[in-house]
Structures are given as structure tokens and as C-alpha cells.
Amino acid sequence: MFLPWSQVPNGSGVCRAGAPMLVWPPADWEGDCLSPAKEPSLHALTLHAPGDVRHESVPDPVLRLPSDTIVRVLKTAVCGSDLHGYHGREIGLDPGTIVGHEFVGEVLEVGEQVRSVRPGDVVVGAFSTSCGNCVACNRGLTARCLAGGEVFGWVSSGTGLQGAQAERVRVPLADGTLVKCPPELDLELALLAGDVLSTGLFCAEAGGVGPGQTVVVLGAGPVGLAAVMAARAMGAEVVMNIDRIPGRLQQAERFGARPVHLDDDDVVAIVREAGGGLGADAVLEVVGSKAATRLAYEIVRPGGTISAVGVHTESNLAFTAGEAYDKNLTYRAGRCSARAMMQRALGLMTSGVIDPSPMITHRMPLSAGPNAYALFAARAEGCQKIVLEP
């Protein structure tokens, strides 16, 4: 296993286990964590400041390690978590970073250690890298891989991984990060396995969803709809979806959820009644806000579970340890281990158990990326999931 670069002395030729490794940094290094000094030759979406996404020329990605691949991106997408940097809720991203973490594409080049894919293979990538061999990966926690765990589209202080809203992307740890697309599955659907659908499955699984339960999903964006589909596939008897955007609630109803309007309905009373006067067995929180956490606490039954996959930036929980104690509450939170869920997600779509295609509402060329971000950030009516094609 390679050491993180921050732990490798400059010019060191061995890793912790004594195996040969590349000298780092390379001679042509100029501070970009992924590309050598060369003239820009491909196009990508970059974030320069909150609200400032640009379609511009960037350097080609190159193989850096023998476990790398270069993938020609066929389809990518704008994700709700992309908006954290766009809105300035997450800080520290280097200006000019290539954004985006969802992609399907064709393998162009492979490093000498790559075994699972070859040039010409069509693959879908998990949104974070993983080796597939460490203790965390072997336990299914690929999001916390000891050798990887980097999210595409996040570079801070020169360290990180450029994103996939580009014509090509470098994929480290390819054997543990990429999955071949089933040939019978449309590429737009395969794209959803790398994040959205896997995250919905992960959230429902962490919530302990099972037959006969009353389940509430907070948020009716793409991940919320994926959580609705996952809960139904796991046998939940009642699935409710809470949001304040009418178009999204209508979409949730099409996927089999009972829609509840956050502002117009008495949410707490409705959920408690549906749960036999007690509340929901599981609340799947995909929003990532303090208000959503507090509402989840109010509607979950005693002994119930809150499963949170929304990206939180607040400094403390919306309920106290004493309140959790008084409800015998289980609270589970964290980044989805997408690579561990992707085969299952692909299988559910290939078999027809889940069909998330209606959530894809907009298709645009990559060059229209700045407009796509503005549209998605405004929560425009009828805008659910935007797929971009380089």
C-alpha cells in the first residue's frame, strides 16, 4: 500500500512495507496535484469562487501511478453535493478545481498494475476512490479506504483529486474504484450507480429499513428519490417523502411515496398517525441541515433510527445527548461507501426492480455546465437531475 504523499519524504523510493514506489514529486511538478506542466488541451467545468463555474480549457490528465487509469468521460452529472462549494457552504476548494464526481466513460489508458479493466471497457466510477484491499474496504467501508478515500472534484491547498465534469478524468486505484457497465443497461442509468442510487441504498440500509415499516425520507431531490426507491425495494409498508417543492413531491409520488409538504402540511401529526401514534420506524435524512436533523428527531418513534447521508457543515447536532437517550434513538451518519453498493445498485436496475430514469429531467452539453449549475442551484421547477455530455 502506498503511503499518503504527505507522509512520504521527498525523494523516498520505498513505501512503508518496503516495496518500490515512484519518486514524488516528479521533475515536472508545478503544484497542480494531477497534471504536469503542459498546454491545456481538453475542456472541463471549473469552480473559481461561489457561483462562478466556468467551461474552460485545462491540461490533459496523465497516469501518475501504476494503479491509475485515464477515462474518456461519456456522461457526467450535477449532484446536490456539488452545490456546497457553489453556494460557499464548504470552503477550502482551490480556485480552478475541476468539479464533479459522477461519471461513466471509456477506459483509454491503464497503469501497469491495473487488472480489472482494459482500454475500451465502458465503466462507471464510484464518487470516491478505494483500493478494495484494506481493512476498511474489506468491511464494506470503501468511503474510508486507508489508501484512497479521495472524492473526485476536491482539491485543497494543492492536494486532492480533480473532478469528472470533464472530457477525461484520471482515476486512481482503478481496480477498487471502477465497475464495468452491464452492456444491457443504458449509460444514463449506470451513471446513477456511482453516487445517487448507491447513496439511497446506503441510507436505507443504515436506517435498518425492512418489511412492514413506516419510513420517512426528508428531501425529494435525486438522493431522496433514490432512498424512496430503496425503501420500497426493501419492503417498507409506508414510505413518505417530505419536501417543499411541489414538482419534486409529484415525482416522489410517482416513485411510490406519499408526498408531504413541509410548509403546508402538519408534518409531525401526519407521520405520527402513519406510525400508529408513535412516529416513523426510520427517518432517512438526505438534506444535510440542522433543521432537517431536528425534524427527523421530532418524527422518529422511540427506539427508531435516523440515517443521515446529507452533507452537514454545522458544528453540533440539532438534538442533545439527553434527548437521544430519552428516545432510545439510533443515529447513523456518514459518507456513502458507493463502491461497496454499486454492484447491487446496477443489479437492481438491470433486473427492473428499480427504474430511476424518470428522475433525469435535463440533458445538456458540458459546455452548458455553468447554466446547468445555475438552474439546479435555483431549484427550478421540473429540474431534478441534470446529465452532462462532453
RAMO-V312945 format. One record per residue. N is the residue number from 1. RES is the residue in three letters. OMEGA is omega in whole degrees, 0 to 359 (999 if undefined). Layout:
# RAMO-V312945
n: (N:N)
res: (RES:RES)
omega: (OMEGA:OMEGA)
This chain:
# RAMO-V312945
n: (1:2:3:4:5:6:7:8:9:10:11:12:13:14:15:16:17:18:19:20:21:22:23:24:25:26:27:28:29:30:31:32:33:34:35:36:37:38:39:40:41:42:43:44:45:46:47:48:49:50:51:52:53:54:55:56:57:58:59:60:61:62:63:64:65:66:67:68:69:70:71:72:73:74:75:76:77:78:79:80:81:82:83:84:85:86:87:88:89:90:91:92:93:94:95:96:97:98:99:100:101:102:103:104:105:106:107:108:109:110:111:112:113:114:115:116:117:118:119:120:121:122:123:124:125:126:127:128:129:130:131:132:133:134:135:136:137:138:139:140:141:142:143:144:145:146:147:148:149:150:151:152:153:154:155:156:157:158:159:160:161:162:163:164:165:166:167:168:169:170:171:172:173:174:175:176:177:178:179:180:181:182:183:184:185:186:187:188:189:190:191:192:193:194:195:196:197:198:199:200:201:202:203:204:205:206:207:208:209:210:211:212:213:214:215:216:217:218:219:220:221:222:223:224:225:226:227:228:229:230:231:232:233:234:235:236:237:238:239:240:241:242:243:244:245:246:247:248:249:250:251:252:253:254:255:256:257:258:259:260:261:262:263:264:265:266:267:268:269:270:271:272:273:274:275:276:277:278:279:280:281:282:283:284:285:286:287:288:289:290:291:292:293:294:295:296:297:298:299:300:301:302:303:304:305:306:307:308:309:310:311:312:313:314:315:316:317:318:319:320:321:322:323:324:325:326:327:328:329:330:331:332:333:334:335:336:337:338:339:340:341:342:343:344:345:346:347:348:349:350:351:352:353:354:355:356:357:358:359:360:361:362:363:364:365:366:367:368:369:370:371:372:373:374:375:376:377:378:379:380:381:382:383:384:385:386:387:388:389:390)
res: (MET:PHE:LEU:PRO:TRP:SER:GLN:VAL:PRO:ASN:GLY:SER:GLY:VAL:CYS:ARG:ALA:GLY:ALA:PRO:MET:LEU:VAL:TRP:PRO:PRO:ALA:ASP:TRP:GLU:GLY:ASP:CYS:LEU:SER:PRO:ALA:LYS:GLU:PRO:SER:LEU:HIS:ALA:LEU:THR:LEU:HIS:ALA:PRO:GLY:ASP:VAL:ARG:HIS:GLU:SER:VAL:PRO:ASP:PRO:VAL:LEU:ARG:LEU:PRO:SER:ASP:THR:ILE:VAL:ARG:VAL:LEU:LYS:THR:ALA:VAL:CYS:GLY:SER:ASP:LEU:HIS:GLY:TYR:HIS:GLY:ARG:GLU:ILE:GLY:LEU:ASP:PRO:GLY:THR:ILE:VAL:GLY:HIS:GLU:PHE:VAL:GLY:GLU:VAL:LEU:GLU:VAL:GLY:GLU:GLN:VAL:ARG:SER:VAL:ARG:PRO:GLY:ASP:VAL:VAL:VAL:GLY:ALA:PHE:SER:THR:SER:CYS:GLY:ASN:CYS:VAL:ALA:CYS:ASN:ARG:GLY:LEU:THR:ALA:ARG:CYS:LEU:ALA:GLY:GLY:GLU:VAL:PHE:GLY:TRP:VAL:SER:SER:GLY:THR:GLY:LEU:GLN:GLY:ALA:GLN:ALA:GLU:ARG:VAL:ARG:VAL:PRO:LEU:ALA:ASP:GLY:THR:LEU:VAL:LYS:CYS:PRO:PRO:GLU:LEU:ASP:LEU:GLU:LEU:ALA:LEU:LEU:ALA:GLY:ASP:VAL:LEU:SER:THR:GLY:LEU:PHE:CYS:ALA:GLU:ALA:GLY:GLY:VAL:GLY:PRO:GLY:GLN:THR:VAL:VAL:VAL:LEU:GLY:ALA:GLY:PRO:VAL:GLY:LEU:ALA:ALA:VAL:MET:ALA:ALA:ARG:ALA:MET:GLY:ALA:GLU:VAL:VAL:MET:ASN:ILE:ASP:ARG:ILE:PRO:GLY:ARG:LEU:GLN:GLN:ALA:GLU:ARG:PHE:GLY:ALA:ARG:PRO:VAL:HIS:LEU:ASP:ASP:ASP:ASP:VAL:VAL:ALA:ILE:VAL:ARG:GLU:ALA:GLY:GLY:GLY:LEU:GLY:ALA:ASP:ALA:VAL:LEU:GLU:VAL:VAL:GLY:SER:LYS:ALA:ALA:THR:ARG:LEU:ALA:TYR:GLU:ILE:VAL:ARG:PRO:GLY:GLY:THR:ILE:SER:ALA:VAL:GLY:VAL:HIS:THR:GLU:SER:ASN:LEU:ALA:PHE:THR:ALA:GLY:GLU:ALA:TYR:ASP:LYS:ASN:LEU:THR:TYR:ARG:ALA:GLY:ARG:CYS:SER:ALA:ARG:ALA:MET:MET:GLN:ARG:ALA:LEU:GLY:LEU:MET:THR:SER:GLY:VAL:ILE:ASP:PRO:SER:PRO:MET:ILE:THR:HIS:ARG:MET:PRO:LEU:SER:ALA:GLY:PRO:ASN:ALA:TYR:ALA:LEU:PHE:ALA:ALA:ARG:ALA:GLU:GLY:CYS:GLN:LYS:ILE:VAL:LEU:GLU:PRO)
omega: (178:173:167:185:182:182:182:177:181:180:179:181:180:174:186:183:178:180:179:176:182:172:184:359:178:186:183:183:179:174:175:190:184:190:174:179:179:182:176:183:176:183:182:172:180:177:183:180:176:180:186:174:182:170:187:179:180:178:174:169:179:175:179:183:180:178:182:163:168:183:171:186:177:177:175:185:174:183:177:180:173:183:179:176:180:179:181:179:172:182:177:179:179:176:180:178:172:186:175:183:178:180:162:182:180:178:179:182:176:173:188:180:183:184:191:181:179:176:182:178:175:191:170:182:167:184:174:184:177:184:182:186:184:181:181:180:180:175:179:182:185:178:181:178:182:179:183:180:178:177:176:176:177:175:181:182:177:182:178:189:179:189:189:174:189:178:176:181:173:181:174:176:189:183:180:186:184:174:176:179:173:185:182:185:177:185:177:178:177:178:184:181:184:179:193:184:177:179:176:177:179:181:180:179:178:177:179:183:180:184:174:186:169:186:177:176:177:182:182:170:182:180:177:178:177:178:175:180:180:180:178:179:179:171:179:182:179:176:179:180:185:177:178:179:186:181:179:178:176:177:178:179:177:179:173:179:171:183:177:182:186:185:188:182:173:190:184:181:182:182:180:178:180:180:176:180:184:185:185:173:180:173:181:187:184:185:181:177:179:179:179:178:180:178:177:179:183:188:179:181:171:183:181:184:168:177:187:174:174:182:183:178:179:188:181:179:182:173:184:176:178:178:177:179:184:177:187:189:168:179:180:184:174:178:178:171:190:183:179:183:193:180:178:179:179:180:179:178:181:181:180:178:179:175:182:187:180:181:178:186:184:175:185:171:179:181:177:183:178:177:179:178:181:180:182:180:180:183:182:181:179:180:183:180:181:176:180:181:179:999)
